[in-house]
Amino acid sequence: MIKSSIKYVVGLSVLIIGLLSSQIASAQVTAEKFAALPETNLMAISPEGKKLAYRKTSDSQDIVVVYSLETNKTISAINVADVNPRFIYFISEGNLIIKARDVETNWSTAFVMDVGKGKVRQLLKPNPNNYASDDSFYHTESAVVGIDTEREHAFMPVDTKESVMGELYKKHLMKVPLNSRRSPRTVERGDEHTIDYLLNLKGEVIVKEKYNQITNQHTIISIDGDKEVEIYSEIKPLERLSVVGTTPDAQYVVVAGINSQTNRESMFKLSLKDGSFAGELLAKKDKDVEYALMDINRVIYGVRYAGFEPSYQFIDGELNKRVNTALKQLQGYSVGIESWTDDWSKIVILAEGNNSPGDYYLLGQTGQLSFIASQRPNIKPEEINPVIEYSYKAQDGLNIPALLTTPVKHAQTMKNMPAIVLPHGGPQSHDKKGFDWLAQALASQGYAVIQPQYRGSDGFGYDFVEAGFGQWGQKMVTDITDSIAPLVKQQIIDPDKICIVGASYGGYAALAAAAKSSSQFKCVVSINGVTDLNYLFYIEVKHYGKYTASLDYLERLVGKSRKDTNYLDSISPTGLAKEYTMPILLLHGRNDDVVEVEHSRRLRDALNKEDKNVKYTELLREDHYLSRYESRIEALDNVLSFIKQHVPTKI
């Protein structure tokens, strides 16, 4: 818990006692306690601030709880173990939306929970007879893009695949009842180019966004009753604008794009009347806009800026002052604004980082921060391994930001520590100074953890992103290995005790770095990693066709056409199997629908063919994100036993 002038929420003693009950645990610092799913997570506050909802997880239960702030009692709770909730939010005082992904099928879907009755109903189901013609396949989605004035209906986009059109999908907009089992109805029909809708507070469509994957024609259409006006049109395969939401005065549609003057990711106002640009919504010259803070109808109130320590700015001056004054108490932490009331009088904040394993606070109208609960109450502040920033020069002189997590016991001396290099996934993403469960678990076992923000990472300006184009398997990899030398020179880490670990693209990066610099690493671990770029392109084309923005993006990153199979093989771990001299651990979720398990199977086979030292484990019923408690612990046990075998350490 953060120590400051922060008090507990008055009247929440019952909730706090319930949430902290598991704090009675062994004093021994175990890696498993860092890897466990947050006990309290996905906290949301109701529109009027009368209720809190949150997900409560342990090794024996996974439930969503709704708690009354008026009576200090639990209103209802439901078992969600089979649907893996990703996000929850109140759509009204009586209804809660649960966005989830089915554990077995990996289908993304949304449920509505009647808070008073504790009953749950899926909003949309695959049902061709109800939602499309009999020869159609109906694909449900979990997105809710708006609600009507009475909060009786949600508006949800769906993709419809018509067999007569082959692989052609059309995105329609459905009006879905929240309080009855009446059939949803189509309120707006899209075509094969429709990608998004914006609605006003009356539930009327006011913007339709289209993108032609073949011609790269991007179009934004303003709708006023029966009148449709094309307010923006441009042919651009990448770096195109994208619709985000509307301004509070409903005069502008807000679009995300790159500021050509600062080369920072930003958001711009586009007139709904005539398509004229009215400047940036909010901006800082030295910050990228990470995302917008908006309500269920996508009315935007502020933005979050990217970085190791995210920051916020609001359109309303008084709100901006109140929030940022309060957040000064949390400097040095990665702070998330998680949920808020309709009038922003109450805001739920999550603070993570040094001395905090993830703590929820309630920001009130007076600017006072009040502690609600900890995500991980069994982790004491003094057990958290400190995270510091540093930077180094790549081989070509580019400055590379990085994070270093040091074991608590070594934090004062930092002398010749065994180390783990941990590149992030994406690749267009970045690490934060929040609670990284894998970095913390590794550091708890005595390893310094290096997290390089290689070129191509976002959050450090678009110039830095562009520096990664054409460098997949090249400079994006050497940036990672370059992170080691400065720490060895300062005798912070031991050059003879280093392994590299990564997940998703980070798994690829770990494998590629180990192949290129085999003498630097004693072992390598890939979790759900990309291993075969030819297969990656094959799957992309198979599922989404030959003309997609994601395909263009992949080719830009690689710097070659997908048809250059020899080059793709030369930068794929499967094609580099002969180069590995160290033991390799491959872990992969069998239900991974982001990076298919076939990637790791292919590398396993290639390594076995070359008689390399490889251990392979498939995690049953697991997705790309290690979302299940059992498989996350299994994965960590595999990783630690493997690393300790090749780089022993003393805890």
C-alpha positions as CSV (number, residue, x, y, z in Angstrom):
1,M,0.0,0.0,0.0
2,I,1.2,3.5,-0.8
3,K,2.1,5.5,2.3
4,S,0.8,9.1,2.0
5,S,-2.0,11.4,3.1
6,I,-4.4,8.8,1.9
7,K,-7.3,7.5,4.0
8,Y,-9.6,4.5,3.8
9,V,-13.0,5.0,2.2
10,V,-15.5,5.7,5.0
11,G,-18.1,2.9,5.2
12,L,-16.0,0.3,3.3
13,S,-14.8,-1.7,6.3
14,V,-16.8,-4.7,5.4
15,L,-15.5,-4.7,1.8
16,I,-11.9,-4.1,2.9
17,I,-12.0,-6.9,5.5
18,G,-13.3,-9.3,2.8
19,L,-10.7,-8.2,0.3
20,L,-7.8,-8.4,2.8
21,S,-8.8,-11.7,4.4
22,S,-6.2,-13.6,2.4
23,Q,-3.4,-11.4,3.6
24,I,-2.7,-13.9,6.4
25,A,0.0,-15.9,4.6
26,S,3.5,-17.2,4.9
27,A,6.1,-14.6,5.3
28,Q,8.4,-16.4,2.8
29,V,8.6,-14.6,-0.5
30,T,7.6,-17.2,-3.1
31,A,7.6,-16.6,-6.9
32,E,4.0,-18.1,-7.1
33,K,2.6,-15.2,-5.1
34,F,3.8,-12.8,-7.8
35,A,2.4,-15.0,-10.6
36,A,-1.0,-15.5,-9.1
37,L,-3.9,-13.7,-10.7
38,P,-4.9,-10.5,-8.9
39,E,-7.3,-11.4,-6.1
40,T,-9.2,-8.2,-6.8
41,N,-9.3,-6.9,-10.3
42,L,-11.4,-5.1,-13.0
43,M,-12.9,-2.7,-10.4
44,A,-15.7,-0.5,-11.7
45,I,-18.1,2.1,-10.2
46,S,-21.7,2.6,-11.1
47,P,-23.0,5.7,-12.9
48,E,-24.3,7.3,-9.7
49,G,-21.5,6.0,-7.5
50,K,-23.7,3.8,-5.4
51,K,-22.1,0.5,-6.2
52,L,-18.7,-1.1,-6.9
53,A,-18.1,-4.2,-9.0
54,Y,-15.0,-6.3,-9.2
55,R,-13.6,-9.7,-10.1
56,K,-12.3,-11.7,-7.2
57,T,-10.0,-14.6,-8.1
58,S,-8.2,-17.3,-6.1
59,D,-7.0,-20.9,-6.8
60,S,-10.5,-22.1,-5.8
61,Q,-12.9,-19.4,-7.2
62,D,-13.4,-16.8,-9.9
63,I,-16.4,-14.6,-9.3
64,V,-17.7,-11.1,-10.1
65,V,-19.0,-9.3,-7.1
66,V,-21.3,-6.3,-6.9
67,Y,-21.0,-4.3,-3.7
68,S,-23.3,-1.6,-2.3
69,L,-21.6,1.6,-1.1
70,E,-24.8,2.6,0.6
71,T,-25.4,-0.5,2.7
72,N,-21.8,-1.8,2.9
73,K,-23.1,-5.2,1.8
74,T,-22.6,-7.5,-1.2
75,I,-25.6,-7.3,-3.5
76,S,-24.8,-10.3,-5.7
77,A,-22.0,-12.5,-7.0
78,I,-21.7,-14.9,-9.9
79,N,-19.2,-17.6,-11.0
80,V,-17.3,-16.6,-14.1
81,A,-14.7,-19.4,-14.1
82,D,-15.8,-20.6,-17.6
83,V,-15.9,-17.3,-19.4
84,N,-12.6,-15.5,-18.4
85,P,-13.8,-11.9,-17.9
86,R,-11.5,-9.3,-19.5
87,F,-13.4,-6.1,-18.7
88,I,-16.5,-5.1,-16.6
89,Y,-18.4,-1.9,-16.4
90,F,-21.8,-0.6,-15.3
91,I,-24.2,0.3,-18.1
92,S,-26.8,1.5,-15.5
93,E,-27.3,1.2,-11.8
94,G,-29.1,-2.1,-12.5
95,N,-27.0,-3.7,-15.2
96,L,-23.4,-4.7,-15.5
97,I,-21.7,-5.6,-18.7
98,I,-19.1,-8.4,-18.6
99,K,-16.8,-8.7,-21.6
100,A,-15.3,-12.1,-21.7
101,R,-13.6,-14.8,-23.7
102,D,-14.8,-18.4,-23.5
103,V,-12.1,-20.6,-22.1
104,E,-12.7,-23.5,-24.6
105,T,-13.6,-21.7,-27.8
106,N,-11.7,-18.4,-27.3
107,W,-14.8,-16.6,-28.7
108,S,-15.1,-13.0,-27.4
109,T,-18.6,-12.2,-26.2
110,A,-20.5,-9.9,-23.8
111,F,-22.9,-10.7,-21.0
112,V,-25.3,-8.5,-19.1
113,M,-25.7,-9.1,-15.4
114,D,-28.9,-8.0,-13.6
115,V,-27.3,-6.6,-10.4
116,G,-30.4,-7.1,-8.2
117,K,-31.2,-10.6,-9.3
118,G,-27.7,-11.8,-9.8
119,K,-28.6,-13.3,-13.1
120,V,-26.5,-13.3,-16.3
121,R,-27.5,-13.4,-19.9
122,Q,-25.3,-13.5,-23.1
123,L,-26.2,-10.4,-25.2
124,L,-25.6,-12.0,-28.6
125,K,-25.3,-15.6,-29.6
126,P,-24.3,-17.2,-32.9
127,N,-27.7,-17.8,-34.4
128,P,-28.1,-17.5,-38.2
129,N,-31.9,-17.8,-38.0
130,N,-32.2,-14.7,-35.8
131,Y,-29.6,-12.4,-37.1
132,A,-28.9,-13.2,-40.7
133,S,-30.2,-15.2,-43.7
134,D,-30.2,-19.0,-43.4
135,D,-27.1,-19.3,-45.5
136,S,-25.1,-17.0,-43.3
137,F,-22.6,-17.4,-40.5
138,Y,-23.2,-15.0,-37.7
139,H,-20.1,-13.9,-35.7
140,T,-20.7,-12.3,-32.3
141,E,-18.6,-9.5,-30.9
142,S,-18.2,-8.2,-27.4
143,A,-18.0,-4.5,-28.2
144,V,-20.8,-2.2,-27.0
145,V,-20.5,1.1,-28.9
146,G,-23.5,2.9,-27.3
147,I,-26.7,2.8,-25.3
148,D,-30.0,4.5,-25.7
149,T,-31.3,7.3,-23.5
150,E,-33.3,5.0,-21.2
151,R,-30.3,2.6,-20.9
152,E,-32.6,-0.2,-22.0
153,H,-30.7,-1.2,-25.1
154,A,-27.1,-1.6,-26.1
155,F,-25.8,-1.1,-29.6
156,M,-23.3,-3.8,-30.8
157,P,-21.5,-4.2,-34.1
158,V,-21.5,-7.7,-35.6
159,D,-19.7,-9.4,-38.5
160,T,-21.8,-11.4,-40.9
161,K,-20.2,-13.9,-43.3
162,E,-22.5,-14.7,-46.2
163,S,-21.7,-18.0,-48.0
164,V,-22.8,-16.6,-51.3
165,M,-20.1,-14.0,-51.0
166,G,-17.3,-16.4,-50.1
167,E,-15.0,-14.9,-47.4
168,L,-16.8,-11.5,-47.5
169,Y,-17.8,-10.1,-44.1
170,K,-20.3,-7.3,-43.5
171,K,-20.4,-5.3,-40.3
172,H,-24.0,-4.5,-39.2
173,L,-25.1,-2.6,-36.0
174,M,-27.5,-4.4,-33.7
175,K,-29.9,-3.0,-31.1
176,V,-29.8,-5.4,-28.2
177,P,-32.3,-5.4,-25.3
178,L,-30.8,-5.4,-21.8
179,N,-33.8,-6.1,-19.7
180,S,-35.7,-8.6,-21.8
181,R,-35.1,-11.6,-24.0
182,R,-36.6,-10.0,-27.1
183,S,-34.6,-10.6,-30.2
184,P,-32.0,-8.0,-31.2
185,R,-32.7,-6.1,-34.4
186,T,-30.5,-4.6,-37.1
187,V,-30.6,-0.8,-37.0
188,E,-27.8,-0.1,-39.5
189,R,-26.5,-2.2,-42.3
190,G,-22.9,-2.0,-43.3
191,D,-21.1,-3.3,-46.3
192,E,-17.8,-5.2,-46.7
193,H,-15.9,-2.0,-46.1
194,T,-17.6,-0.8,-42.9
195,I,-15.4,-0.9,-39.8
196,D,-17.0,1.3,-37.2
197,Y,-20.0,3.3,-36.0
198,L,-20.5,6.3,-33.8
199,L,-23.9,7.0,-32.1
200,N,-25.3,10.1,-30.3
201,L,-26.9,10.0,-26.9
202,K,-30.3,9.2,-28.5
203,G,-28.9,6.0,-30.0
204,E,-28.8,7.3,-33.5
205,V,-25.9,6.6,-35.8
206,I,-24.0,9.8,-36.6
207,V,-20.8,8.5,-38.1
208,K,-19.9,5.5,-40.2
209,E,-16.3,4.6,-40.9
210,K,-15.2,2.6,-43.9
211,Y,-11.9,1.2,-45.1
212,N,-11.4,-0.7,-48.4
213,Q,-8.7,-3.3,-47.8
214,I,-7.9,-3.6,-51.6
215,T,-7.7,0.1,-52.6
216,N,-6.7,1.4,-49.1
217,Q,-9.5,4.0,-49.4
218,H,-10.4,5.3,-46.0
219,T,-13.7,7.2,-45.6
220,I,-15.6,8.8,-42.7
221,I,-19.3,9.6,-43.3
222,S,-21.3,12.0,-41.2
223,I,-25.0,11.0,-40.8
224,D,-27.8,13.4,-39.9
225,G,-31.2,11.6,-40.2
226,D,-31.4,10.5,-43.8
227,K,-28.6,12.7,-44.9
228,E,-25.1,11.2,-45.4
229,V,-22.1,13.4,-46.0
230,E,-18.6,12.2,-46.7
231,I,-16.5,14.4,-44.5
232,Y,-13.1,12.7,-44.9
233,S,-11.6,10.5,-47.6
234,E,-8.0,9.4,-48.2
235,I,-6.1,6.6,-49.9
236,K,-3.4,5.4,-47.4
237,P,-2.4,1.9,-46.5
238,L,-0.8,2.7,-43.1
239,E,-0.7,5.7,-40.7
240,R,-4.3,6.4,-41.6
241,L,-6.6,8.2,-39.2
242,S,-9.0,6.1,-37.1
243,V,-12.2,7.2,-35.5
244,V,-12.1,7.3,-31.7
245,G,-15.2,9.1,-30.5
246,T,-16.9,12.5,-30.3
247,T,-16.3,15.7,-28.3
248,P,-18.6,16.5,-25.4
249,D,-20.4,19.2,-27.4
250,A,-21.1,16.7,-30.2
251,Q,-19.7,19.0,-32.8
252,Y,-16.6,17.0,-33.8
253,V,-15.6,13.4,-34.4
254,V,-12.2,12.7,-32.8
255,V,-9.7,10.8,-34.9
256,A,-6.3,9.3,-33.9
257,G,-3.3,10.0,-36.1
258,I,0.3,11.2,-36.2
259,N,1.1,14.9,-35.7
260,S,3.4,15.7,-38.7
261,Q,5.1,18.6,-36.7
262,T,6.0,16.7,-33.6
263,N,5.8,13.1,-35.0
264,R,3.8,12.1,-31.9
265,E,0.7,10.0,-31.8
266,S,-2.2,12.4,-31.2
267,M,-6.0,13.0,-31.6
268,F,-7.6,15.6,-33.8
269,K,-11.0,17.2,-34.1
270,L,-12.9,16.7,-37.4
271,S,-16.1,18.8,-37.9
272,L,-19.2,16.6,-38.3
273,K,-20.6,19.3,-40.6
274,D,-18.0,19.8,-43.2
275,G,-15.0,17.7,-42.3
276,S,-12.7,20.6,-41.6
277,F,-10.0,20.0,-39.0
278,A,-10.1,22.0,-35.8
279,G,-6.7,21.1,-34.4
280,E,-5.7,18.6,-31.8
281,L,-8.1,17.6,-29.0
282,L,-5.3,17.6,-26.3
283,A,-1.6,17.3,-26.9
284,K,1.9,17.5,-25.4
285,K,4.9,18.0,-27.6
286,D,6.9,15.4,-25.8
287,K,4.2,12.7,-25.3
288,D,2.3,10.2,-27.3
289,V,-1.5,10.0,-26.7
290,E,-2.0,6.4,-25.7
291,Y,-5.8,6.3,-25.6
292,A,-8.9,8.4,-24.9
293,L,-10.9,8.4,-21.7
294,M,-14.5,8.1,-22.9
295,D,-17.9,6.9,-21.8
296,I,-20.1,4.1,-23.2
297,N,-21.3,6.3,-26.0
298,R,-17.7,7.2,-26.8
299,V,-17.9,10.8,-25.7
300,I,-14.3,11.8,-24.9
301,Y,-13.4,13.6,-21.7
302,G,-9.6,13.3,-21.6
303,V,-6.6,11.4,-22.8
304,R,-3.9,9.2,-21.3
305,Y,-0.3,9.9,-22.4
306,A,2.1,7.0,-22.9
307,G,5.4,6.4,-21.1
308,F,6.9,4.4,-18.2
309,E,4.7,6.5,-15.9
310,P,1.5,7.4,-17.8
311,S,-0.1,10.8,-17.3
312,Y,-3.5,12.3,-18.0
313,Q,-5.1,15.5,-19.3
314,F,-8.8,16.4,-19.4
315,I,-10.8,18.8,-21.6
316,D,-12.6,20.3,-18.5
317,G,-10.1,22.5,-16.6
318,E,-11.5,21.9,-13.2
319,L,-11.5,18.1,-13.6
320,N,-8.0,18.2,-15.0
321,K,-6.8,20.2,-12.0
322,R,-8.6,17.9,-9.5
323,V,-7.3,14.7,-11.0
324,N,-3.7,15.8,-11.6
325,T,-3.4,17.4,-8.1
326,A,-4.4,14.1,-6.6
327,L,-2.1,12.1,-8.8
328,K,0.9,14.0,-7.5
329,Q,0.6,11.8,-4.4
330,L,1.3,8.8,-6.7
331,Q,4.4,10.1,-8.5
332,G,6.7,7.2,-9.3
333,Y,3.9,4.8,-10.0
334,S,2.1,3.6,-13.1
335,V,-1.4,5.0,-12.6
336,G,-4.6,3.9,-14.3
337,I,-7.9,5.7,-14.3
338,E,-10.1,2.7,-14.3
339,S,-13.7,3.8,-13.9
340,W,-15.8,6.9,-13.0
341,T,-19.3,8.1,-12.3
342,D,-21.3,9.9,-15.0
343,D,-20.5,13.3,-13.4
344,W,-16.8,12.4,-12.6
345,S,-17.5,13.1,-8.9
346,K,-16.0,9.7,-8.1
347,I,-13.1,8.1,-9.9
348,V,-11.6,4.6,-9.4
349,I,-7.8,4.7,-9.7
350,L,-5.3,1.8,-9.8
351,A,-1.7,2.5,-8.7
352,E,1.1,0.0,-9.4
353,G,4.9,0.1,-9.0
354,N,7.5,0.5,-6.4
355,N,6.0,-0.4,-3.0
356,S,2.6,-1.1,-4.6
357,P,1.5,-4.5,-6.0
358,G,-1.6,-2.8,-7.4
359,D,-3.8,-0.7,-5.1
360,Y,-7.3,0.7,-5.9
361,Y,-8.2,4.2,-4.7
362,L,-11.3,6.3,-4.9
363,L,-10.8,9.9,-5.8
364,G,-13.7,12.0,-4.5
365,Q,-15.0,15.5,-5.3
366,T,-12.7,17.2,-2.8
367,G,-9.6,15.7,-4.3
368,Q,-9.0,13.2,-1.5
369,L,-7.6,9.8,-2.4
370,S,-9.1,7.0,-0.3
371,F,-7.8,3.4,-0.3
372,I,-10.2,0.7,-1.4
373,A,-8.4,-2.6,-1.8
374,S,-5.2,-4.2,-3.0
375,Q,-5.0,-6.4,-6.1
376,R,-2.5,-8.6,-4.3
377,P,-2.9,-8.3,-0.6
378,N,-0.5,-11.1,0.2
379,I,2.4,-9.2,-1.2
380,K,3.9,-6.7,1.2
381,P,5.3,-3.4,0.0
382,E,8.8,-4.3,1.2
383,E,8.7,-7.5,-0.9
384,I,8.3,-5.7,-4.2
385,N,11.4,-5.6,-6.2
386,P,12.3,-2.0,-7.2
387,V,12.2,-0.9,-10.9
388,I,14.5,1.8,-12.2
389,E,14.9,3.4,-15.6
390,Y,18.1,3.5,-17.6
391,S,19.1,4.0,-21.2
392,Y,22.0,2.9,-23.5
393,K,23.2,3.3,-27.0
394,A,22.5,0.8,-29.7
395,Q,25.3,-0.2,-32.1
396,D,24.2,2.6,-34.5
397,G,24.0,5.2,-31.8
398,L,20.2,5.2,-31.3
399,N,19.3,5.8,-27.6
400,I,17.3,2.9,-26.2
401,P,15.2,3.3,-23.0
402,A,15.0,0.4,-20.6
403,L,13.8,-0.8,-17.2
404,L,15.8,-2.7,-14.7
405,T,14.1,-4.7,-11.9
406,T,16.5,-5.5,-9.2
407,P,16.0,-8.1,-6.4
408,V,15.2,-6.5,-3.1
409,K,18.2,-8.0,-1.4
410,H,20.5,-6.6,-4.1
411,A,18.9,-3.2,-4.5
412,Q,21.5,-1.4,-2.4
413,T,24.6,-3.1,-3.8
414,M,23.6,-4.2,-7.4
415,K,26.8,-6.2,-7.9
416,N,27.4,-9.0,-10.4
417,M,23.8,-10.3,-10.3
418,P,22.5,-13.1,-12.5
419,A,20.2,-11.6,-15.1
420,I,17.2,-12.3,-17.3
421,V,16.6,-10.2,-20.4
422,L,12.9,-9.8,-20.9
423,P,11.8,-8.2,-24.2
424,H,8.2,-7.1,-24.4
425,G,5.6,-8.3,-27.0
426,G,3.9,-6.3,-29.6
427,P,6.3,-5.3,-31.0
428,Q,4.6,-1.9,-31.1
429,S,4.0,-1.6,-27.4
430,H,6.1,-0.7,-24.3
431,D,6.7,-1.7,-20.7
432,K,5.6,0.5,-17.8
433,K,6.8,0.9,-14.2
434,G,3.7,-1.0,-13.1
435,F,3.4,-4.4,-11.5
436,D,4.9,-6.9,-14.1
437,W,4.1,-10.3,-12.6
438,L,6.8,-12.1,-14.6
439,A,9.5,-9.6,-14.0
440,Q,8.7,-9.5,-10.3
441,A,8.6,-13.3,-10.0
442,L,12.0,-13.6,-11.6
443,A,13.5,-10.9,-9.5
444,S,12.0,-12.5,-6.3
445,Q,14.3,-15.5,-7.1
446,G,17.4,-13.3,-7.2
447,Y,17.6,-12.3,-10.9
448,A,18.0,-8.8,-12.2
449,V,15.5,-8.3,-15.0
450,I,16.3,-6.2,-18.0
451,Q,13.4,-4.9,-20.1
452,P,14.8,-3.1,-23.3
453,Q,12.4,-0.9,-25.2
454,Y,13.9,-1.8,-28.6
455,R,13.3,0.4,-31.7
456,G,9.8,-0.2,-33.0
457,S,8.4,0.2,-29.5
458,D,5.6,2.8,-29.1
459,G,5.4,5.5,-26.4
460,F,8.7,7.2,-27.3
461,G,7.6,9.1,-30.4
462,Y,6.7,7.9,-33.9
463,D,10.3,8.4,-35.0
464,F,11.2,5.6,-32.7
465,V,8.4,3.4,-34.1
466,E,9.6,4.1,-37.7
467,A,13.1,3.2,-36.7
468,G,11.9,-0.4,-36.4
469,F,10.4,-0.6,-39.9
470,G,12.4,-3.2,-41.9
471,Q,14.3,-4.3,-38.8
472,W,12.4,-7.4,-37.7
473,G,15.1,-9.9,-36.9
474,Q,17.7,-7.2,-37.5
475,K,18.3,-4.1,-35.4
476,M,15.2,-4.7,-33.3
477,V,17.0,-7.8,-32.1
478,T,20.5,-6.3,-31.7
479,D,18.9,-3.5,-29.6
480,I,18.0,-6.2,-27.1
481,T,21.4,-7.8,-26.9
482,D,23.0,-4.3,-26.7
483,S,21.2,-3.8,-23.3
484,I,23.7,-6.2,-21.6
485,A,27.1,-4.5,-22.2
486,P,26.4,-1.3,-20.1
487,L,25.3,-3.3,-17.1
488,V,28.3,-5.7,-17.4
489,K,30.7,-2.8,-17.7
490,Q,29.3,-1.3,-14.4
491,Q,29.5,-4.8,-12.9
492,I,25.8,-4.8,-12.1
493,I,25.2,-8.1,-13.8
494,D,27.4,-11.2,-14.3
495,P,28.1,-11.8,-18.0
496,D,28.3,-15.5,-17.4
497,K,24.9,-15.8,-15.8
498,I,22.3,-14.5,-18.3
499,C,19.2,-16.1,-19.8
500,I,16.6,-14.5,-22.1
501,V,12.8,-14.9,-21.8
502,G,10.0,-13.5,-23.8
503,A,6.3,-14.0,-24.6
504,S,4.4,-13.5,-27.9
505,Y,6.6,-11.2,-30.1
506,G,8.9,-11.1,-27.1
507,G,9.2,-14.9,-27.5
508,Y,10.4,-14.4,-31.0
509,A,12.8,-11.7,-30.0
510,A,14.3,-13.9,-27.3
511,L,14.8,-16.8,-29.7
512,A,16.2,-14.5,-32.4
513,A,18.6,-12.8,-30.0
514,A,19.8,-16.2,-28.7
515,A,20.4,-17.4,-32.3
516,K,22.4,-14.2,-33.2
517,S,24.3,-13.9,-29.9
518,S,24.5,-17.5,-28.6
519,S,27.6,-16.8,-26.5
520,Q,25.7,-14.3,-24.4
521,F,22.9,-16.6,-23.1
522,K,23.0,-19.7,-21.0
523,C,19.4,-20.5,-21.9
524,V,16.3,-19.1,-23.7
525,V,12.6,-19.3,-22.9
526,S,9.8,-18.6,-25.4
527,I,6.2,-18.4,-24.1
528,N,3.5,-18.4,-26.9
529,G,6.2,-17.1,-29.2
530,V,6.3,-16.5,-33.0
531,T,8.8,-18.9,-34.5
532,D,8.1,-19.1,-38.3
533,L,7.4,-16.0,-40.3
534,N,6.4,-17.8,-43.4
535,Y,3.7,-19.6,-41.3
536,L,2.8,-16.2,-39.7
537,F,2.1,-14.7,-43.2
538,Y,0.3,-17.9,-44.3
539,I,-2.1,-17.8,-41.4
540,E,-2.7,-14.0,-41.9
541,V,-3.7,-14.6,-45.5
542,K,-5.7,-17.7,-44.8
543,H,-7.9,-16.0,-42.1
544,Y,-8.1,-12.4,-43.4
545,G,-7.2,-12.5,-47.1
546,K,-4.4,-11.0,-49.2
547,Y,-5.4,-7.4,-48.7
548,T,-5.4,-6.3,-45.1
549,A,-3.8,-3.4,-43.2
550,S,-2.2,-5.9,-40.8
551,L,-0.6,-7.7,-43.7
552,D,0.8,-4.4,-44.9
553,Y,2.1,-3.6,-41.4
554,L,3.8,-7.0,-41.1
555,E,5.6,-6.5,-44.5
556,R,6.7,-3.1,-43.4
557,L,8.1,-4.4,-40.2
558,V,9.9,-7.2,-41.9
559,G,11.0,-5.0,-44.8
560,K,10.3,-7.7,-47.4
561,S,7.4,-9.1,-49.3
562,R,5.7,-12.1,-47.8
563,K,6.7,-13.9,-51.1
564,D,10.4,-13.6,-50.2
565,T,10.2,-17.0,-48.3
566,N,14.0,-17.4,-48.2
567,Y,14.5,-14.2,-46.3
568,L,11.6,-14.9,-43.9
569,D,13.2,-18.2,-43.2
570,S,16.5,-16.6,-42.5
571,I,15.1,-14.5,-39.7
572,S,12.8,-17.2,-38.3
573,P,13.8,-19.3,-35.3
574,T,12.7,-22.4,-37.3
575,G,15.2,-21.4,-40.0
576,L,17.9,-20.7,-37.4
577,A,17.6,-24.0,-35.6
578,K,21.2,-25.0,-36.4
579,E,22.5,-21.8,-34.6
580,Y,21.3,-22.6,-31.1
581,T,24.0,-23.7,-28.7
582,M,22.0,-23.3,-25.4
583,P,19.1,-25.2,-23.9
584,I,15.6,-23.9,-25.0
585,L,12.3,-24.1,-23.3
586,L,9.1,-23.7,-25.3
587,L,5.8,-23.1,-23.6
588,H,2.5,-22.5,-25.5
589,G,-1.2,-22.3,-24.7
590,R,-3.1,-24.9,-26.7
591,N,-6.0,-22.5,-27.2
592,D,-3.8,-19.5,-28.2
593,D,-5.7,-17.7,-31.1
594,V,-3.2,-14.9,-31.3
595,V,0.0,-16.9,-32.0
596,E,-1.1,-20.4,-32.9
597,V,0.4,-23.3,-31.0
598,E,1.7,-24.6,-34.3
599,H,4.5,-22.0,-34.1
600,S,6.1,-23.7,-31.1
601,R,5.4,-27.2,-32.5
602,R,7.3,-26.3,-35.6
603,L,10.3,-25.0,-33.7
604,R,10.3,-28.0,-31.5
605,D,10.4,-30.3,-34.5
606,A,13.1,-28.2,-36.2
607,L,15.3,-28.3,-33.0
608,N,14.8,-32.0,-32.5
609,K,15.8,-32.6,-36.1
610,E,19.1,-30.7,-35.4
611,D,19.5,-32.7,-32.1
612,K,19.3,-29.5,-30.0
613,N,18.5,-29.4,-26.3
614,V,14.8,-28.4,-26.2
615,K,12.0,-28.9,-23.7
616,Y,8.4,-28.4,-24.9
617,T,5.3,-28.0,-22.9
618,E,1.7,-27.2,-24.0
619,L,-0.6,-25.6,-21.5
620,L,-4.0,-27.1,-21.7
621,R,-7.1,-24.9,-21.9
622,E,-4.8,-21.8,-22.0
623,D,-4.9,-18.8,-24.2
624,H,-2.3,-16.3,-25.4
625,Y,-2.3,-14.3,-22.1
626,L,-1.9,-17.1,-19.5
627,S,-5.3,-16.1,-18.1
628,R,-5.9,-19.1,-16.0
629,Y,-4.5,-19.4,-12.5
630,E,-3.4,-23.1,-12.9
631,S,-1.6,-22.6,-16.2
632,R,0.1,-19.4,-15.1
633,I,1.6,-21.2,-12.0
634,E,2.5,-24.2,-14.2
635,A,4.2,-21.9,-16.7
636,L,6.2,-20.1,-14.0
637,D,7.2,-23.4,-12.3
638,N,8.5,-24.6,-15.7
639,V,10.4,-21.3,-16.4
640,L,12.0,-21.1,-13.0
641,S,13.1,-24.7,-12.7
642,F,14.6,-24.5,-16.2
643,I,16.4,-21.2,-15.6
644,K,17.8,-22.3,-12.2
645,Q,19.1,-25.4,-13.8
646,H,21.3,-23.4,-16.2
647,V,21.8,-20.2,-14.1
648,P,21.6,-21.1,-10.4
649,T,21.0,-18.3,-7.9
650,K,20.7,-17.9,-4.2
651,I,17.4,-16.3,-2.9
